[in-house]
Amino acid sequence: MLSIQFRNVIIILLIINFNVVYSQQLGSDVALNTTINEESRYRPNFHFTPLKSWMNDPNGMYFYKGKYHLFFQHYPEGNTWGPMHWGHAVTKDLYNWEHKPIAIYPDEKGFIFSGSAVVDSENTSGFAKNGEVPIIAMFTYHDADAEKEGLETFQSQAIAYSLDEGETWVKYKNNPVINNPGIRDFRDPKIQWDNIHHQWIMVLSAKNKTLFYSSKNLKDWKLVSEFGKEAGAHGGVWECPDFFPIRVEGSKETKWVLIQSLNPGAFNSGSGTQYFVGDFDGKKFTPVASQKELPENHSYWLDFGKDNYAGVTWSNTNLPENKRLFIGWMSNWQYAEKVPTRGWRSSMTIPRELSLVKKSDNTYRLFSEPAKQIDGISKLIYSKITINKSPGSKMVLANSTEVEMDKLRLKLQLPVLEKANYTFNLSNEKGDSLKFGYSFHENRFFIDRSDSGKIDFSESFAENISFAPRSASDNLIEVEILLDKTSIELFYDNGETVMTEIFFPNSSMSKLDLSSSINHFKIKDFKIYELQLN
């Protein structure tokens, strides 16, 4: 027979083992429930997200044989930034995405940082075989070991090519194609075919300026000029440039646009993307007169919200000369690694069409509107030419009994009237509230997410209200609102002013209402759409 003391030891061990197993099972159930709730509550309906793990900058975008290719900074082993790979996805309509295997992996030369890709239809690179058109990707090698050793030259530029439409990639045997001249932040190459000067051009960020390179074969590159050390905002490191010619709306004039992200130092702090308009002679970029001495707090920003960063445009699209197709990373480095999702982190903005407009004061403004493909997934729910606002009341514009609020596209026009402030309020039954609108006195738009749900994961997430100056002078404000589960994208005045921000409500938003500081006004051309993917 077992002694009483030995029997008690066995009982204690059994109890301990049971508690350990129960705790492990409970932990698994909690993790499973967290994942399920996260998917249903936060996974966007119509924005691109990775299947799992970390994502940041869009990379290497091109259009070829009816498909739009999107590559992106990706760390497949975790939900925060890590050794960078190029993730890959394709779409025919910009909304229904097919996820592909990882395209480019790190190697002994370093991580695979941001870059671009082009269709080399004339085989200037000489990589073509058996009639296959080569796709050339250019990216930054980031040597983490060299960085730890304190070397300044830990970033260099390299290329890879694909002969199967982007499915698989071969790294060039003579990489890197551009060595680092001794600049610590030396990255993010963006290639463009310059049809005017018959050359490949490439822009590269170098800490506080943009470097311009040219090439005939995509392998041998020559530094031809630099720009920006004394221009625009410099609150942080310049990153992820883009450079392209674009026809000015309603004219035969062509200008060159330099898109230049920086972090931190954006208009509303944190990460943001400014732009410059000017002329290019094949070597040197010269901004127009109104942009030669832009102050730090200038108003030439692609998006005034907190959550559109590192965006660039697709190459080889079939768009006319007055349009460019753009997408951005919908987050901010102030809190991107802390947002309340675990299974994956980050989304992209919706694809947008950029256009350049010359204003009556001879300044040039870059407009952003939802790419026309959004019409293909928009189902009209309600339409009315004119709505009269009742005195003293809030006007309910949409609610969850009429339309799914996290698949919402809403368009309307508001009159610019003296002392007229407009406040939209997106809310739910939990008391979460996202406010946005327009102030007549300050002539600016705003977003306030201080009561929007989960905000305590970062002090900087909702510490300030975001603002954007109104540049348009029309007596009607054109408003287009896109709502997904955790994001709002606002396009004012046909995209002259844009604001994009993310939020994390405790339950789905269920109502959108509008209030004003004046009693009588009319809403015009009011339309509600529900966005429906295949």
N, C-alpha and C positions, 0 to 999 in steps of 0.2 A: 504493500500500500504506500501511496505517496504521503510524505509528511505534510502536516498542515502548512508549514512555512513554504515548502516547495510548491504546494498547490496554490497558495496565495500569489506566488511569483508568476505562475502560469496565467492565473486570472488577470493579474495586472498587465502582463504582456499582451494578452488577448484584447483587453480594453484599449491599451495604447495602439495596437495594430488597427483595431476597428476605427478608432478616432482618426488615425492617419489616413486610412482608406476613405473614410467618410469625408474628411476635410479635402482630400484630393478630388473626390467626386464632386463635392460642393463647389470647389474652385473651378473645375471643368465646366460645370453647369453654369456658373456665373459668367465665365469667359464666353461660353456658347451663347448665353442670353445677351451678353454685351455685344457680341458680333452680330447676332440677329437684329437687335435693336438698332445698332449702328447702320446696318445695311438698309433697313426699312426707313430709318429716320433721316439718314444723311447721304446715302449714295445718290448722286444726282440722276434725274430722269433723262436729261437731254444734253448734258455736258460730258466731255470725254474725261474719264478717270482710268487709272491703271487697274488691272484686275486685283492686284495686291501690292503692298509695300510702297516705297517712296517714289515720288515723281516731282521733278521741277521743270526747268526750261524746255520749251519746244525746240526741236533741232531738225536740220536736214530735210525740210519740207519741199516736196516737188509734186507735180501732177504729170502722170504718164499713163497712156493707154486707158483713159477713163477712170483712173483711180488717183485719189489724193493720198499721198504718203505723209504720215506724221511720225517722226522719231522724237524721243524725249529723254532727258536726263533721268536715269532710273537706277535705284539701288534695290535689287530683288531680294536681298536678305534681311531687310529691316524697314521700319516705317519712319526713320530719320535719315538724314543725308549720310552717305557712305561712299565706298569706291564706285565711281560712276560708270554705268554702261549706257548704251543707246537702246532704249525700248523702241518698239515699232508697232504701228497700227495703220490700217488702210480703210478708206471709205469711198463710196461712189457719190454720196449725197451730203457729206460733211456732218452727218448726224448719226447714222447707223454704222458703227465701227466694227471692224474685224481685227481682233488682237493677233499679233504675229509673235514668233519667237524673238528673243533678244537678238538684235542685229549686230552690234559691235561690242566686244568684251575688252576689259582691261588686259594688259600684258606687261611684260618686263619693263616697257618704256613708261608705263603709267596708267592712270585712270583715263577714261574717255570723256572729256569735258565737251561743252557746247560747240556747235558748228553748223554747217549747212551742207546742202547737196544740190547738184545740177545735173541736167540731162545733157550729155556731151554728144549731141546728135551728129556733129561733123567729125567726131573722133579726133579732136585736137590733142587728146591725151595719148592716143595710140594704143589704148587698152582694148579696143574692140577685137572680138574673135567670132568667126563663123557668122558674121552679119549681125551680131547682137550689139545694140547701142549701149555704151557704157554709162552708168550712173556714177558720178564722182562725189564722194563725201569728203569734206574737210573738217577736221576737228582738232581740239587742243589736247595734247598729251600733258597730263599733270603728274609729275614724278613726286610722290609723297615723301619718299626717302630723301631726295635731294632737298625738299622743303624743310624737313626735320633737321637736316645738316646745316641749315642756314644759308643755303645757296640762293641767289636771286634768279637763277636761270632754270627753275624747275618746270616751266611751261614752254612748250614748243608746238609747232603746227605740223600736222600730218594728214595724209589722204588715204582713202580706201576706195575700191571700185567694185561695182556689181555688174555682172553680165546676165543676170536673171531677174531684171526689173526690181531689184532691191531686196530679194529674198535672202541672198547670202552675199557676204562681203569679203574681199581680199585686201589686206593692208599692203600698201606699196613697199617694196623691198628697200627703197632708199629713204624711208622716213627717218627723221623729220625733213619736211621740205622747206621749213623756215625755222632756223635756230633762234634762240632767245638772245637778243643783244645786251641783256643785263637789266631787264624790266621785270619787276616782281609780278605784277598783274598784266599778263600778256596772253590774251585769250579771245575765244569766241569768233572765229573767222566766218564771214558771210560773203559768199561768192555771187556775182551777177555778170551775165554776159552784157557787155557794153556794145550794142549794135551801132552806136554812133561812131565810136572810135575803133571798132573791130578788135576787141581784146576782152579777156577776162579781167575783171577787177574784183578786188577783195578788200573789205574793211575789217579791221581788227582793233579790239579795245586794248589800250595800253595805259592802265591806271587812271590818268586824268585827261586822256585825249584819244582820238581815233587815228589809226594809221591806214594809209591807202597803198595798196599793192596792185601791180598789173602782171599779167602772164599771157602767153600765147598757147600754152599747152597744159595748164593746170598743175604742172609739176615744178616749173622753174618760175620763181616769183621775185619781183623787183619792187623795193620800197620806192614810191614816187612822191609822197607828200604826207603831211599830217595836219590835223585840225582839232581845235577845241580846247586847248590848254587854258585859254582865256575866255572861252565862250560858254554861256549858259550856266546851269546849276552844277556845282562841284561839292556837294555835301557828302559825297561818298565816291566809291570806285566806279568808273565807267565800265559797263559790261554790255554784251549782247547787241552789237550794232547791226543795222541793216541800211542799205543804200541802193536807191533805184531811181530811174527816171519815171516821170508821170506827166501825162498831158493835163493841163489846167482845164477845169470844167468849163465848157462852153467856149473854148478858144482853140487856137492852133499852137499855143505856147507850151513848151515843155520845160519843166524844172526838175531838179534832182532833190530828193528828200533823204536826209540822214536821220534814221531813228536811233536813239542812243539811250539805253537804260542806265540807271545808276542806283547804287545802294550803299548807305542810306542817302537821304537828301531830296526825296520826292516832295511834291507840292504840299501834301498832307502828311509828310514824314515817312520814313521807311523806304520801301522799294517803289520805284516809279520809272516812267519812260517819257523823256522829252524828245522833241524833234526839231530839225533845222531844215530850212528850205533855201536852195541856192542854185548855182550853176557849176558845171564840171567840164573842164577842158581836156579831159582824158588823163590828167595827173592831179590837178588841184581843185578842191571844192571851195567855192567862195559863196558865203551866205548872202542873201538879199540884204539891202541896206537896213531894213527894220530889225534884222536879227544879228547884226555884226557885234553889238555890245549888249547882249541880253543880260539882265540882272539875275541874281540867284533865284528870286521869287517871280520869275517870268510866267507867262500864261500859255506857253507853247508845250502842252503836255498831251500825249495821246489819250490819256485817261486820268481823271482827277480823283478817282476812287483809290482806296488803299490796296486793291487786289487785282491789278493787271500789270504783270511784270515780265521782262525778258522776251516780249513778243516780237516775232519776225514774220516775214511774208513767204508765201509759197513761190517757188520758181516754176517756169515752164507752163503756167496756166494759160487757158484760152480766153482770158479776160481782155477787154479792149484796153487801149493805151492809157485811158483815164481812170483805171481801177487797179488796185492791188489787193490780194487776199491775205488776211492777217489772222493770227491767233496768239494769245498770250497765256502765261501761267497765272492762274487765278488764286494767288496767295501773296504773302508778304514775308520777307525774311525776319521781320520782327517777331512773328509767332508761328511760322509755317510748320515747325517741328513740334509744336505744342497743341495744335488744334485737336478737339476731342473726337478723333477717329483713330483706330488702332490698326484695322486690317489693311487700310490704304491711306495715303496722305496726298491730298491736292487734286484739283481739277484744272482743266483748261477753260478759258473763256469760250463763248460761241465764236465760230469763224466770222470775221467781219470784212467788209469791203471798204477800203480806204480810197478817198478821193481828195483832190486838192482844189481849193476854191480861192480865187483872188477877190478880196473884199474891196469895198468902195474906198477905203483908206490906203489902198495899194499894198496891204499886208496879205500874206498867204496863210490859209488855215487848212490843216489836215482834218477831214471829216471821217467819222467811223460809223457805219451802219451795219446791222445784221446782214450777212451775206444772203443773196436772194434765195438760196436753197431753203431758207427757213419757211418760205411760203408753201413749200411742198409738204411740210409737216404741220401747218397751221389750219385748224378747223374753226371757222367762224361760228361763234356761239351767240353773239348779240351785236347789234349795230343800230345806232341812232344818229341822225344828222345833228340834232341840237337837243341839249338837256338843260333845263332851267334849274338852278340851285335854289332851294327853298330858304328863306331867311332864318338865320339862327340855328340851322340844323347841320349835322354831319351827313354827307351823302355817301351811302354804301355803293361802291363801284362794282364790287365782285365779292361773292362768298362761296363757300365750299358746297352749298346746296345746288349751285348753278354750274360751277366749273371747278376742276381740280386746280387748287391754288398753287400747287408746286409744279404745274405745267402751263403756266399762264403767260400769255402775251397780250398786252393791253395798249391801245393807242388812243390818244385824244389831243385836243387843242385847248389851251387855256388862254384867256385874254390877259394882256399886260395892262393892269389898271392901277391908278394911284392908290397907294397904301394896301395893295392886294398881296397878302402873303398866303401861300398855299401849302398845306401840310397833308401829305398822304400818310396813313397809318395802317401798317400791315400787322395783324394781331392774331392771337389764338385764345382759347379758353383758359390757358394756363397763366395768362397775363403778360405773355411776351409781346413786345411791341417794337417794330422797326419803323422809324419815322424818316421821311424824306420829303423834299419839296423845293419851294422857291420863295425868296424874300425880296420884295419889291424895293424896300429901302436900301438894302445892301447890294441889290442886283446880282444875287448869287444863288446857286443851288446848294443843297445840303443833304447829308445822310447822318442820322443819329442811331447808332446801334447799342446804346448804353443800356437798354432794357430788352434786348433782342433774344435773351435766353442765356445760354452758357457763355460767360465772358470772363470768368475768373482764372482761366488757364494762362492768361498773359496780361500784365499790367497795361501794355500798349495797345491791346486789341480794341478797347472802347474808351480810352482815356480822353479822346477829343472827338468832337463832331467834325466830319469831313466837309469841306467847302469847295465850290468851283465857281469862278466868275462866269457870268453870262456874256458871251461875246456878240451874240446876235442882237439886232436892233429892231426886229419885227414886233408888231403889236400882238402877235399870237405866239405862244410857246408851244412848239410841237413836242409831244411827250410820247416816248415808247418805252414800255416797261416789260422786262423779261424776268420771270420769277421761277426759280427751281427750288428744290428742297432747302438748300443752304446758300443761295446766292441771289443777288439782284443786280441786273445790268440796266442802266438808265441811259437812254439816248435822247438828248434834248436838241431841239432845233435841227432836225434831220441829221443828227450826229455831230454837230459842231462842238457840243460839250457832252462828254461821256463820263459816267461814274459807275464803277464796278466794285461791289463789296460782298464778302461772305458773312454768314451769320449762322448760329447753331441754336435754333429754338428747342424748347423742351417738348413740344409736340408740333404737329403740322400747323402752319399758319392757315387760318380759316376765313379771314375777312380782310378786305381792303376798303378803307373809307377815305373821304376827302373832306377837309374843313378849310375855311378861309377866314381872313380877318375882315372881309366885306360880306354883306348879306346877299347881294344880287350879282350874279354873273352867269354866263352861259358856257357850257362845255360844248365843243363842236367836234364833229366827225369822230364819235366815240365808237370804238370797236373792241370786243373781247374775243380772243382766240384761245383754244386749247391746243397745246402742242402734242402731237401724236406720232410716236415713232413706230416703225414696222415691228 
